[in-house]
Amino acid sequence: MKKVFIISHAMTEPLNQKRWFDFAKLCHNWEVMMLIPKIWRNSWFGNEREAITSYRKEGNLEIIPVVTTSKEKWTLFITPELPKLLREKQPDIVLCFQEEGTISLCWSLICTKLFCPKAKIGFFSWQNIEIHGEKWHQRLRWNITTHLSDFFLAGSNEIATLFKKAGYPKPIYTQTEIGVSSEIFHQNPSLTFNFKEKHHLSDELVIGFAGRLVEEKGIYDLTAALEDLKDIKIKMIWAGDGKERDHLKQLRAKDIFLGQLDLSEMVEFYNGIDLLILPSKSTPFWKEQFGLVAAQSLACHTPVIGSNSGAIPEVVGNDDFIFPEGDSKALANIIRNFIKGSLSQSNKGEKFLTQNIAAQTKEIILEICKN
């Protein structure tokens, strides 16, 4: 029987825990323990809320809330209880969903090597631009990461390549952090009907955008593409909020702006639109790390056209649906080809479903334990 520790502040969101419940069911003779901050403050799109985690045991999965030195600074917090828990539980595998060079990860690495030296410990990262800086403390934290970790989970193939070039010497596996639950995100004709009725949609092509309404998300490349498609009957629907919302509403007065949606509303949105566009543009400091909305949309059987920024092509999984970032003409052409039915079949995002990620995680752990 194997014992697995998962350390993650992101798992304060119940939806993010789904992959680990799937994993525990798949590995029913293993002990799976999730160490999650007892109190954590999340802030997305300016909407701050506090998540409180309670102890829970379901089958072979145990959720253990832990006190942290910070309730919101994910790069800096430490868990004072970690040495005690490592000594008591003696896990075989420790999975840290904390990025390279963070104080949070360094603490987990040092504690594991001191108090549970036989355990294999790995970490996860979304970092797809710069691995480490040149300041002494950055180099120190990078050295701790490379010397004390036993393996690395990269959020995308691009990230895996970047870490190899940076000289990370241990085994690297590619796997997303959260995944998409097919119990929540799936095709539902009744939701399609409800959405179209609610927004008075008829025979037009319904195009959707989901995400932050900011320039780096490529929203103005999308509006430029829509201008090239004036000869086609299209209804554009925007889900999300951001600093460009007011300007966008002036520019596209006839579009539908839904604002920030909750989970059930997002599922209805994906089912109600005909096509999702993810036109992100890379900047010197940011590029699309994954594009979770794309994976969620595909799970609802709604096709996704995306730019080639970051991991978007990997998530979309079909080059027919990918355009060069910033190229609104190319985007418009792909939309035209979609309408004509001349694109190859869109994938359904099976790779990123939580049950498939759980199966992949089991295989990764078994391989790590062999070495």
Residue pairs with C-beta under 8 A, 6 or more apart in sequence:
1 29
1 30
1 31
2 27
2 30
2 31
2 92
2 93
2 365
2 369
3 30
3 31
3 33
3 89
3 90
3 91
3 92
3 93
4 27
4 30
4 31
4 32
4 33
4 91
4 92
4 93
4 94
4 95
4 365
5 33
5 35
5 85
5 86
5 89
5 91
5 93
5 94
5 95
5 119
6 20
6 32
6 33
6 34
6 35
6 95
6 97
7 35
7 79
7 82
7 94
7 95
7 96
7 97
7 98
7 108
8 16
8 34
8 35
8 36
8 96
8 97
8 98
9 36
9 37
9 40
9 68
9 74
9 77
9 97
9 98
9 104
10 16
10 97
10 177
10 178
11 17
11 20
11 34
11 36
11 97
12 36
12 37
12 40
12 42
12 51
12 53
13 42
13 51
15 178
15 181
15 184
15 263
16 177
16 178
17 34
17 63
18 179
18 181
18 183
18 354
19 178
19 179
19 354
19 357
19 358
19 361
20 32
20 34
20 61
20 358
21 58
21 61
22 354
22 355
22 357
22 358
23 32
23 358
23 361
23 362
24 30
24 32
24 58
24 59
24 60
24 61
25 59
25 358
26 355
26 358
26 359
26 362
27 60
27 362
28 59
28 60
29 60
30 60
31 60
31 62
31 89
32 60
32 61
32 62
33 61
33 62
33 64
33 89
33 91
34 61
34 62
34 63
34 64
35 64
35 66
35 79
35 82
35 85
36 53
36 63
36 64
36 65
36 66
37 53
37 65
37 66
37 67
37 68
37 71
37 77
37 79
38 52
38 53
38 65
38 66
38 67
38 68
39 50
39 51
39 52
39 53
39 68
39 71
40 50
40 51
40 53
40 68
40 71
40 72
41 48
41 49
41 50
41 51
41 71
41 72
42 48
42 49
42 50
42 51
43 49
43 72
45 212
45 240
45 241
45 242
45 260
46 241
47 260
50 71
53 63
53 65
54 63
54 65
55 63
55 64
55 65
56 62
56 63
57 63
64 85
66 79
66 81
66 82
66 85
67 79
67 80
67 81
68 77
68 78
68 79
69 76
69 77
69 78
69 79
69 80
70 76
70 77
71 77
74 98
74 102
74 104
75 99
75 102
75 103
75 104
76 102
76 103
76 104
77 103
77 104
78 103
78 104
78 107
79 107
79 108
82 107
82 108
82 111
83 111
83 114
83 115
86 94
86 111
86 112
86 115
86 116
86 119
87 115
87 116
90 116
90 118
90 119
91 116
91 119
92 118
92 119
92 120
92 369
93 119
93 120
93 121
93 122
93 365
93 368
93 369
94 108
94 112
94 116
94 119
94 120
94 121
94 122
95 121
95 122
95 123
95 124
95 153
96 104
96 105
96 108
96 109
96 121
96 122
96 123
96 124
97 123
97 124
97 177
98 104
98 105
98 108
98 123
98 124
99 105
99 123
99 124
99 125
99 126
99 127
100 123
100 125
100 127
100 131
100 132
100 141
100 142
100 145
100 152
100 163
101 132
101 138
101 141
101 142
101 145
102 141
103 141
105 123
105 145
106 141
106 144
106 145
108 121
108 123
109 121
109 123
109 144
109 145
109 148
109 149
110 144
110 148
112 119
112 121
112 148
113 121
113 148
120 150
120 151
120 368
120 369
121 148
121 149
121 150
122 149
122 150
122 151
122 152
122 153
122 368
123 145
123 149
123 152
123 153
124 152
124 153
124 154
124 155
124 175
124 177
125 152
125 153
125 154
125 155
125 159
125 163
126 155
126 159
126 177
126 289
126 290
127 159
127 162
128 155
128 156
128 158
128 159
128 162
128 287
128 289
128 310
128 311
129 284
129 285
129 286
129 287
131 142
131 162
131 163
131 166
131 168
132 138
132 139
132 141
132 142
132 166
133 139
146 167
146 168
146 169
146 170
149 170
150 170
150 171
150 368
151 170
151 171
151 172
151 173
151 368
152 160
152 163
152 168
152 170
152 171
152 172
152 173
153 172
153 173
153 174
153 175
153 364
154 160
154 163
154 172
154 173
154 174
154 175
155 174
155 175
155 176
155 177
155 289
155 290
155 311
156 174
156 176
156 289
156 290
156 310
156 311
156 314
157 174
157 311
157 314
158 310
158 311
158 314
159 174
159 289
159 311
160 172
160 173
160 174
163 172
164 172
171 368
171 371
173 364
175 357
175 360
175 361
175 364
176 290
176 295
176 352
176 357
177 290
178 292
179 295
179 352
179 353
179 354
179 356
179 357
180 292
180 295
180 296
180 299
180 349
180 352
180 353
180 354
181 353
181 354
182 299
182 353
182 354
182 355
184 263
184 267
185 267
185 270
185 296
185 299
185 300
186 299
186 300
186 301
187 271
187 300
187 301
188 267
188 271
188 300
189 271
191 267
191 268
191 271
191 272
192 271
192 272
194 268
194 272
195 201
195 268
195 269
195 271
195 272
195 273
196 202
196 206
196 272
199 235
199 237
199 256
199 272
201 235
201 272
203 233
204 233
204 234
204 235
205 232
205 233
205 234
205 235
205 274
205 275
205 339
206 234
206 235
206 237
206 272
206 273
206 274
206 275
207 226
207 234
207 235
207 236
207 237
207 273
207 274
207 275
207 276
207 277
207 335
208 236
208 237
208 238
208 239
208 269
208 270
208 272
208 273
208 275
208 276
208 277
208 297
208 302
209 217
209 219
209 222
209 236
209 237
209 238
209 239
209 240
209 276
209 277
209 278
209 279
210 239
210 240
210 261
210 266
210 269
210 276
210 293
210 297
211 217
211 239
211 240
211 278
211 293
212 240
212 241
212 242
213 219
213 238
213 240
213 241
213 242
213 243
213 244
213 245
213 248
214 242
214 243
214 244
215 244
215 281
216 280
216 281
216 282
216 283
216 286
217 242
217 279
217 280
217 281
218 278
218 279
218 280
218 281
218 307
218 309
218 325
218 326
219 244
219 248
219 279
221 279
221 281
221 307
221 325
221 326
221 327
221 328
221 331
222 277
222 279
222 328
222 331
223 248
223 251
223 252
224 328
225 279
225 328
225 329
225 331
225 332
225 335
226 234
226 236
226 252
226 332
228 328
228 329
228 332
229 332
229 335
229 336
232 336
232 339
235 255
235 256
236 252
236 255
236 256
237 255
237 256
237 258
237 269
237 272
237 273
238 248
238 255
238 256
238 257
238 258
239 258
239 259
239 260
239 261
239 266
239 269
240 258
240 259
240 260
240 261
241 259
241 260
245 257
248 255
248 257
249 255
249 257
258 265
258 269
261 269
266 296
267 300
270 276
270 296
270 297
270 299
270 300
270 302
271 300
271 302
273 302
274 302
274 303
275 302
275 303
275 304
275 305
275 335
275 338
276 293
276 294
276 297
276 302
276 303
276 304
276 305
277 304
277 305
277 306
277 331
277 335
278 288
278 291
278 293
278 294
278 304
278 305
278 306
278 307
278 312
278 316
279 306
279 307
279 323
279 325
279 331
280 287
280 288
280 291
280 306
280 307
280 309
280 310
280 312
280 325
281 307
281 309
281 325
281 326
282 288
282 309
282 310
282 325
287 309
287 310
288 307
288 309
288 310
288 311
288 312
289 310
289 311
290 310
290 311
290 315
291 306
291 310
291 311
291 312
291 315
291 316
294 304
294 306
294 312
294 315
294 316
294 349
295 315
295 349
295 352
296 349
297 303
297 304
297 349
298 304
298 315
298 316
298 317
298 346
298 347
298 348
298 349
298 352
299 348
299 349
299 352
299 353
301 348
303 321
303 338
303 346
304 315
304 316
304 321
304 346
305 316
305 321
305 322
305 323
305 331
305 334
305 335
305 338
306 312
306 313
306 315
306 316
306 321
306 322
306 323
307 322
307 323
307 324
307 325
307 326
307 331
308 322
308 323
308 324
308 325
309 325
312 322
313 319
313 322
315 349
315 352
316 322
316 347
317 347
317 349
317 351
318 343
318 344
318 345
318 346
318 347
320 334
320 337
320 343
320 344
321 334
321 338
321 343
321 346
323 330
323 331
323 333
323 334
324 330
334 343
337 343
350 356
